[in-house]
Structures are given as C-alpha cells and as structure tokens.
Amino acid sequence: MDEKQTILIVDDSLLICEQIKTALKEESIIICEAHSGLEAQEQLRQCQPDLILLDVVLPDADGYELYKILQDLDHKNAVIIFLTSRSSDEDVVKGFSMGACDYIKKPFVKKELQSRIRAHLIQKKQRDDLDRQNRELRNNMEKLNYMAYRDGLTGLYNREKMFAETRRMIDRHMDTLFVFLRFDIDRF
C-alpha cells in the first residue's frame, strides 16, 4: 500500500485555503496549512510535506524569502509551487528563477490546480523512489567491493587488492627509492 503524500498550504487567506482543500478533497493526500511564515516553518518540521503551495504575500514574510528558508529547513526536498495573486511576468520569472517547480496565479482554475498538483506529486514520488533505489545500489556496491577486495576470514585486503595497490604506489612514486616486502602465508 502506498503511503499518502502530504501537501502544506501556506496562505494567510482562510478562504483560499478552503478553496484549495475543496479542490483536492478527492485526492488521497494529507493536507496541512499555515497562515504565516513562522507557522509555515513550524508546519514544515511537523508534517514534512512532499509539496508546498506557497503564497508570495504573507502578513509576516515575503514569500520569495520564505521560499529560501523553507528550502534550507526541508529535509524531504519538497516540491514548491507558488500559488499567488502576484501575476506580473516579473513575478512569474522570479518564482521560476528561484527554483520553484510551478507558478499558479490566483484566482486558480480548480481542474488546472488538481492536474498540476497531481503531476508534481507523481514526479516527486518517482524522484523519491529513484533516490531510494540509488541509495540501495550504492550500499550494495559498497558491500560487493568489500567482498571483492577483502579476505572473508580475516577482513584484510586480498591478493587482488594488494597487487592493485602495489601497482598504484609504484606508478605514483616512480622517481623515489623504496623497498616493498610482501608475505604470502600458506595454510593460515
């Protein structure tokens, strides 16, 4: 069973928050909300959202500055979408240039909001799955490398690793005089 994704709505308007929740009521998601910059930072820690809908105009913060703060605090790499009444081309460009994945102008169209959020949540889940698979692959590669170059009984480097290290040291210190001793113990 898939774990439900979480959306954090950051908007000072209770009416807008209700409109967004109504538009998303059919989705299988968890919705948290914050009505100020400080509240958004606290909610980010508590609900660890996958997606944040961020207004630019808040009573205690500029949404663009809050974007940077939320990114720094966020450990889950949430997708951030600006959802705001600021609709000038400069605002849209500023939002995208900061790294927001989308910019939706108020008043929003319900179906458009639903489809954009759905698409971003799908991409977020795919990215999270890919990150998890990459971590698993890295861990497996580390284990395989350990097994390939270590003796199973002693945990010391095996013959292949010793030869490779010897070749590397000789190549690196070609103009230096040094002595190299190697012991091979049979029936250890």
KEKE-3310 file (N, C-alpha, C; in steps of 0.2 Angstrom, whole numbers, plus 5000, padded with zeros to 4 digits):
npx = (5004:5003:5010:5002:5004:5010:5003:5008:4999:5002:4996:4989:4975:4960:4950:4955:4963:4953:4946:4957:4958:4945:4946:4955:4949:4946:4957:4970:4977:4987:4983:4990:4991:4997:4997:5005:5023:5031:5023:5022:5036:5036:5026:5032:5042:5034:5024:5031:5031:5027:5024:5023:5012:5014:5011:5015:5013:5012:5007:5018:5030:5040:5035:5045:5057:5054:5053:5066:5070:5062:5067:5080:5077:5070:5071:5066:5065:5054:5043:5040:5027:5023:5008:4999:4992:5000:5004:5012:5023:5036:5036:5032:5043:5053:5049:5051:5065:5070:5069:5057:5045:5033:5021:5007:4993:4982:4965:4963:4960:4950:4952:4964:4973:4971:4976:4989:4995:4993:5002:5014:5015:5016:5028:5037:5036:5041:5054:5058:5057:5067:5079:5079:5081:5094:5102:5101:5108:5120:5124:5124:5134:5145:5146:5148:5161:5168:5168:5174:5187:5192:5198:5188:5189:5198:5196:5206:5215:5214:5223:5222:5218:5229:5239:5234:5235:5249:5254:5248:5255:5268:5268:5265:5276:5287:5300:5306:5316:5312:5308:5299:5290:5282:5272:5267:5256:5254:5242:5236)
npy = (4994:5011:5025:5039:5055:5072:5088:5105:5119:5136:5150:5166:5168:5162:5158:5155:5144:5135:5134:5128:5116:5110:5109:5098:5088:5075:5069:5057:5062:5070:5085:5100:5116:5133:5149:5160:5165:5161:5151:5142:5137:5130:5121:5114:5107:5098:5091:5087:5090:5084:5092:5110:5123:5139:5155:5172:5184:5187:5190:5191:5189:5189:5180:5175:5176:5168:5156:5152:5150:5139:5130:5128:5122:5111:5094:5084:5087:5094:5098:5114:5125:5141:5149:5162:5179:5188:5192:5197:5197:5198:5193:5180:5175:5177:5168:5156:5157:5156:5143:5137:5124:5127:5139:5146:5156:5166:5171:5153:5140:5126:5113:5114:5117:5105:5095:5100:5099:5085:5080:5085:5078:5065:5065:5069:5057:5048:5053:5052:5038:5034:5040:5032:5019:5022:5024:5011:5004:5010:5006:4992:4991:4995:4985:4974:4978:4977:4964:4959:4963:4960:4948:4934:4928:4935:4948:4957:4965:4957:4947:4952:4965:4969:4968:4978:4990:4990:4992:5004:5012:5011:5017:5030:5034:5033:5040:5039:5030:5015:5001:4986:4974:4959:4946:4930:4919:4903:4890:4896)
npz = (5000:4996:5003:5009:5002:5007:5008:5010:5013:5012:5016:5020:5018:5024:5016:5003:5007:5011:4998:4991:4998:4996:4982:4982:4988:4984:4982:4987:4999:5012:5020:5026:5034:5035:5040:5041:5039:5050:5055:5044:5044:5056:5053:5043:5049:5057:5048:5037:5022:5005:4995:4993:4993:4991:4995:4990:4996:5012:5030:5038:5031:5016:5002:4993:5000:5011:5004:5002:5015:5019:5010:5015:5027:5024:5024:5016:5003:4997:4984:4978:4975:4969:4973:4970:4970:4964:4948:4938:4924:4928:4942:4940:4932:4942:4952:4946:4943:4955:4958:4960:4956:4949:4945:4950:4946:4956:4954:4954:4943:4946:4941:4934:4944:4951:4942:4940:4953:4955:4944:4949:4961:4957:4950:4961:4969:4960:4959:4973:4974:4965:4971:4982:4977:4971:4983:4989:4978:4979:4992:4990:4981:4989:4998:4989:4984:4995:4998:4986:4988:5000:5012:5017:5029:5037:5035:5030:5016:5001:4989:4976:4978:4985:4974:4965:4973:4975:4962:4960:4969:4965:4952:4956:4964:4956:4954:4966:4978:4986:4996:4995:5004:5003:5010:5009:5016:5018:5021:5032)
capx = (5000:5007:5010:4999:5009:5007:5004:5007:4997:5005:4992:4985:4968:4957:4945:4959:4964:4947:4945:4962:4956:4939:4948:4959:4946:4945:4964:4972:4983:4986:4984:4992:4991:5000:4994:5011:5029:5033:5019:5025:5042:5034:5022:5036:5045:5029:5021:5036:5027:5030:5023:5021:5009:5016:5009:5020:5011:5010:5007:5025:5035:5039:5035:5051:5062:5052:5055:5073:5071:5059:5071:5085:5074:5067:5075:5062:5066:5048:5041:5037:5024:5020:5001:4998:4989:5006:5003:5016:5028:5042:5035:5032:5050:5057:5047:5054:5072:5072:5069:5050:5043:5027:5019:5000:4990:4975:4961:4965:4955:4950:4954:4971:4976:4971:4981:4996:4997:4994:5008:5020:5016:5019:5036:5040:5036:5046:5061:5060:5059:5074:5084:5079:5085:5101:5105:5101:5113:5127:5125:5126:5141:5150:5146:5152:5168:5171:5168:5179:5194:5194:5198:5182:5191:5202:5194:5211:5214:5216:5229:5220:5218:5237:5243:5232:5238:5256:5254:5247:5261:5274:5266:5265:5282:5292:5306:5308:5318:5309:5308:5292:5290:5276:5272:5261:5256:5250:5239:5235)
capy = (5000:5017:5030:5046:5061:5077:5095:5110:5126:5142:5156:5169:5168:5156:5157:5152:5138:5131:5133:5123:5109:5108:5106:5092:5083:5069:5066:5053:5065:5073:5092:5104:5123:5138:5156:5165:5162:5157:5145:5138:5134:5125:5115:5110:5102:5094:5087:5085:5089:5082:5098:5116:5128:5145:5162:5177:5189:5184:5195:5192:5186:5189:5173:5173:5175:5162:5150:5150:5147:5133:5125:5126:5118:5105:5088:5079:5090:5095:5102:5121:5129:5147:5150:5169:5184:5191:5189:5200:5192:5198:5189:5173:5174:5177:5162:5150:5158:5154:5136:5134:5120:5129:5146:5146:5163:5167:5165:5147:5136:5120:5107:5115:5116:5097:5092:5102:5096:5078:5079:5086:5073:5059:5066:5069:5050:5044:5055:5048:5030:5034:5041:5026:5014:5024:5023:5004:5002:5012:5001:4985:4991:4995:4978:4970:4980:4975:4956:4958:4965:4958:4941:4933:4926:4940:4955:4960:4966:4950:4947:4956:4972:4971:4969:4984:4995:4990:4995:5011:5015:5011:5022:5036:5035:5030:5043:5038:5024:5012:4994:4984:4967:4955:4940:4926:4914:4897:4886:4901)
capz = (5000:4995:5009:5007:5001:5011:5005:5015:5010:5016:5013:5025:5017:5026:5010:4998:5010:5010:4991:4989:5001:4992:4976:4982:4993:4981:4981:4993:5002:5019:5019:5032:5032:5039:5038:5041:5038:5056:5056:5039:5046:5061:5050:5039:5053:5059:5043:5032:5016:4999:4991:4997:4990:4994:4993:4990:5000:5019:5034:5042:5027:5009:5000:4990:5006:5014:4999:5003:5022:5019:5006:5019:5033:5022:5023:5012:4996:4995:4978:4980:4969:4971:4972:4972:4966:4960:4942:4933:4921:4933:4947:4937:4931:4948:4955:4942:4943:4962:4958:4961:4950:4946:4947:4948:4948:4959:4956:4951:4940:4950:4937:4932:4951:4953:4937:4941:4959:4953:4940:4953:4966:4954:4949:4967:4971:4956:4961:4979:4973:4961:4976:4987:4973:4971:4990:4989:4974:4982:4998:4988:4978:4994:5000:4984:4984:5001:4997:4981:4989:5007:5014:5021:5036:5041:5033:5027:5009:4997:4984:4970:4980:4986:4968:4963:4977:4974:4955:4961:4973:4961:4947:4959:4967:4951:4955:4973:4980:4991:4997:4996:5006:5003:5013:5007:5021:5016:5026:5038)
cpx = (5004:5005:5007:5004:5005:5008:5003:5005:4999:5001:4989:4978:4965:4952:4949:4961:4959:4945:4950:4960:4950:4941:4952:4956:4946:4952:4966:4978:4981:4987:4985:4992:4994:4997:4999:5017:5032:5029:5021:5031:5040:5030:5027:5040:5040:5027:5025:5033:5031:5030:5021:5018:5010:5014:5015:5019:5008:5011:5014:5031:5034:5040:5042:5057:5060:5053:5062:5074:5068:5063:5077:5083:5072:5072:5072:5062:5059:5047:5038:5034:5021:5013:4999:4994:4994:5006:5008:5021:5035:5042:5035:5040:5054:5056:5051:5062:5074:5072:5062:5049:5037:5025:5011:4997:4983:4971:4963:4959:4956:4954:4962:4975:4977:4976:4988:4999:4998:5000:5014:5021:5018:5026:5040:5041:5041:5053:5063:5061:5066:5079:5084:5083:5092:5105:5106:5107:5120:5129:5127:5132:5146:5151:5150:5159:5171:5173:5173:5186:5196:5194:5192:5183:5193:5199:5200:5211:5217:5221:5228:5221:5226:5240:5241:5235:5246:5258:5253:5252:5267:5273:5267:5272:5288:5299:5309:5310:5315:5309:5301:5293:5283:5277:5266:5261:5252:5248:5238:5228)
cpy = (5006:5022:5036:5051:5067:5084:5100:5117:5131:5148:5159:5170:5162:5153:5153:5145:5133:5129:5127:5116:5106:5105:5100:5087:5076:5065:5062:5056:5068:5081:5096:5111:5127:5144:5162:5161:5158:5150:5140:5134:5129:5119:5111:5105:5097:5089:5085:5084:5087:5088:5104:5120:5135:5151:5167:5182:5186:5190:5196:5190:5188:5182:5170:5172:5169:5155:5148:5147:5140:5128:5123:5122:5112:5099:5083:5082:5091:5100:5108:5124:5136:5148:5157:5173:5188:5188:5192:5195:5192:5193:5181:5171:5173:5171:5156:5151:5156:5146:5133:5130:5122:5136:5146:5153:5162:5172:5159:5144:5129:5114:5108:5114:5108:5094:5094:5098:5088:5076:5080:5081:5067:5060:5066:5061:5047:5046:5052:5041:5030:5035:5035:5020:5016:5022:5015:5001:5004:5007:4994:4985:4992:4988:4973:4971:4977:4967:4955:4959:4963:4950:4940:4931:4932:4947:4960:4960:4959:4952:4952:4963:4974:4972:4976:4990:4995:4993:5002:5015:5016:5016:5029:5038:5033:5033:5043:5031:5021:5005:4992:4976:4965:4948:4936:4920:4908:4893:4890:4898)
cpz = (5000:5001:5006:5007:5005:5007:5011:5011:5015:5012:5019:5024:5019:5020:5005:5001:5009:5003:4989:4992:4998:4986:4976:4987:4990:4981:4988:4996:5009:5017:5026:5030:5037:5036:5039:5040:5044:5057:5050:5041:5051:5058:5046:5043:5055:5054:5038:5025:5010:4994:4995:4992:4993:4991:4994:4995:5007:5024:5038:5038:5020:5007:4997:4995:5009:5010:5001:5010:5022:5015:5011:5025:5031:5021:5018:5004:4993:4988:4980:4974:4972:4968:4974:4967:4962:4953:4936:4930:4925:4939:4945:4936:4937:4952:4952:4943:4950:4962:4959:4954:4946:4949:4945:4951:4951:4955:4951:4948:4943:4947:4935:4939:4952:4948:4938:4947:4958:4950:4945:4958:4963:4952:4955:4970:4967:4958:4968:4978:4969:4966:4981:4983:4972:4977:4990:4985:4977:4988:4996:4984:4983:4997:4995:4984:4990:5001:4992:4983:4996:5008:5018:5028:5040:5040:5030:5019:5006:4992:4979:4972:4982:4980:4965:4967:4976:4967:4956:4964:4969:4955:4950:4962:4962:4952:4962:4974:4986:4991:4998:4998:5006:5006:5011:5012:5019:5022:5033:5041)
residu = (MET:ASP:GLU:LYS:GLN:THR:ILE:LEU:ILE:VAL:ASP:ASP:SER:LEU:LEU:ILE:CYS:GLU:GLN:ILE:LYS:THR:ALA:LEU:LYS:GLU:GLU:SER:ILE:ILE:ILE:CYS:GLU:ALA:HIS:SER:GLY:LEU:GLU:ALA:GLN:GLU:GLN:LEU:ARG:GLN:CYS:GLN:PRO:ASP:LEU:ILE:LEU:LEU:ASP:VAL:VAL:LEU:PRO:ASP:ALA:ASP:GLY:TYR:GLU:LEU:TYR:LYS:ILE:LEU:GLN:ASP:LEU:ASP:HIS:LYS:ASN:ALA:VAL:ILE:ILE:PHE:LEU:THR:SER:ARG:SER:SER:ASP:GLU:ASP:VAL:VAL:LYS:GLY:PHE:SER:MET:GLY:ALA:CYS:ASP:TYR:ILE:LYS:LYS:PRO:PHE:VAL:LYS:LYS:GLU:LEU:GLN:SER:ARG:ILE:ARG:ALA:HIS:LEU:ILE:GLN:LYS:LYS:GLN:ARG:ASP:ASP:LEU:ASP:ARG:GLN:ASN:ARG:GLU:LEU:ARG:ASN:ASN:MET:GLU:LYS:LEU:ASN:TYR:MET:ALA:TYR:ARG:ASP:GLY:LEU:THR:GLY:LEU:TYR:ASN:ARG:GLU:LYS:MET:PHE:ALA:GLU:THR:ARG:ARG:MET:ILE:ASP:ARG:HIS:MET:ASP:THR:LEU:PHE:VAL:PHE:LEU:ARG:PHE:ASP:ILE:ASP:ARG:PHE)
# end
